[in-house]
Amino acid sequence: MEYRYCERTNFEDFSSGRVFYHGAGITNFPVRLVQEIFCRCLSYIGNRGEVCLYDPCCGGGYLLTVLGFLNPELISMIIGSDINKSAFEIAAKNLGLLFAEGIDARIGELRELHNKYNKSSHLEALESANRFAYIIQRRSLKTKVRTFQADILADNALKNLEFKADIVITDVPYGNLVSWEGQDNMIGALLRNIRPVLKRDSIVAVCSTKRQKINVASYLRLEKQGVGKRKFEILRIAEN
Ligand SMILES: C[S@@+](CC[C@H](N)C(=O)[O-])C[C@H]1O[C@@H](n2cnc3c(N)ncnc32)[C@H](O)[C@@H]1O
């Protein structure tokens, strides 16, 4: 795949379990790829700032936290939901790292681990955490975050929620570490059930395995791209 927006660089600060919290069964996502997908989505809404970003299968919030660190000036609201309570609790901790309080607490934990075990991995994690702390110091703290539990395959999952997402990016379950908890034609159900939180011009990126079909008449496909074993599709609501 040709990367149009995100250059190859060293993303090891973002390695899961280093500074970001990790839990059993929690997946992560290639950093360069998710930033590329985000920038492509952004290009369809005219690169405006103040973006509200939502992931309805947020797991441990890896993808959202990465995007929060890489795009502090553009994203004003980050929202994640997941069916699995322990996953979205980790997401809340990871998203907390975007703020001084969260990263300072993490630096404290890593210092303690390093003092106790004297491992180079803890020292490297501390260095990464200090780089994150530096990013946080320099940016104006305007991003808000929110996490909640929701079964996105349930018809009323997002009814009566007051937010509207400009961009939805989600990496749906694909069966190895995490499976869909629910019914058939899951991506179709997800796309239907996120409608209450979309605006007319919202952009939705769905990442999945190549085998998972996305075929929903009420959405228009803007892009479809295979990347290794994965693919992503970028969609918007079809005009009536
Ligand atoms: C591939 S993981 C997503 C990882 C996430 N993007 C991250 O960055 O950490 C898929 C997630 O979908 C969640 N999931 C499975 N069935 C679901 C459902 N019916 N509603 C909402 N989330 C669901 C799983 O709990 C899992 O956390």
The ligand as a MOL file (V3000), in Angstrom:
LIG
                    3D

  0  0  0     0  0            999 V3000
M  V30 BEGIN CTAB
M  V30 COUNTS 27 29 0 0 0
M  V30 BEGIN ATOM
M  V30 1 C -9.7430 -6.2400 17.4460 0
M  V30 2 S -10.3360 -5.7200 19.0130 0 CHG=1
M  V30 3 C -10.2220 -3.9790 18.9630 0
M  V30 4 C -8.9360 -3.4470 19.4780 0
M  V30 5 C -8.9270 -1.9350 19.6640 0
M  V30 6 N -9.1700 -1.2530 18.4110 0
M  V30 7 C -7.6730 -1.4000 20.3080 0
M  V30 8 O -7.0400 -0.5260 19.7120 0
M  V30 9 O -7.3300 -1.8040 21.4340 0 CHG=-1
M  V30 10 C -12.0690 -5.9590 18.8610 0
M  V30 11 C -12.8890 -5.5680 20.0930 0
M  V30 12 O -14.2720 -5.7450 19.7850 0
M  V30 13 C -14.9320 -6.0450 20.9980 0
M  V30 14 N -16.2790 -6.6030 20.7180 0
M  V30 15 C -16.6570 -7.8710 20.4080 0
M  V30 16 N -17.9860 -7.9530 20.2450 0
M  V30 17 C -18.4620 -6.6970 20.4620 0
M  V30 18 C -19.7710 -6.1300 20.4450 0
M  V30 19 N -20.8370 -6.8870 20.1700 0
M  V30 20 N -19.9170 -4.8050 20.7250 0
M  V30 21 C -18.8120 -4.0290 21.0100 0
M  V30 22 N -17.5500 -4.5110 21.0510 0
M  V30 23 C -17.3840 -5.8230 20.7620 0
M  V30 24 C -13.9980 -7.0040 21.7020 0
M  V30 25 O -14.2630 -7.0010 23.1000 0
M  V30 26 C -12.6200 -6.3890 21.3410 0
M  V30 27 O -12.1670 -5.5440 22.3720 0
M  V30 END ATOM
M  V30 BEGIN BOND
M  V30 1 1 1 2
M  V30 2 1 2 3
M  V30 3 1 2 10
M  V30 4 1 3 4
M  V30 5 1 4 5
M  V30 6 1 5 6
M  V30 7 1 5 7
M  V30 8 2 7 8
M  V30 9 1 7 9
M  V30 10 1 10 11
M  V30 11 1 11 12
M  V30 12 1 11 26
M  V30 13 1 12 13
M  V30 14 1 13 14
M  V30 15 1 13 24
M  V30 16 1 14 15
M  V30 17 1 14 23
M  V30 18 2 15 16
M  V30 19 1 16 17
M  V30 20 1 17 18
M  V30 21 2 17 23
M  V30 22 1 18 19
M  V30 23 2 18 20
M  V30 24 1 20 21
M  V30 25 2 21 22
M  V30 26 1 22 23
M  V30 27 1 24 25
M  V30 28 1 24 26
M  V30 29 1 26 27
M  V30 END BOND
M  V30 END CTAB
M  END
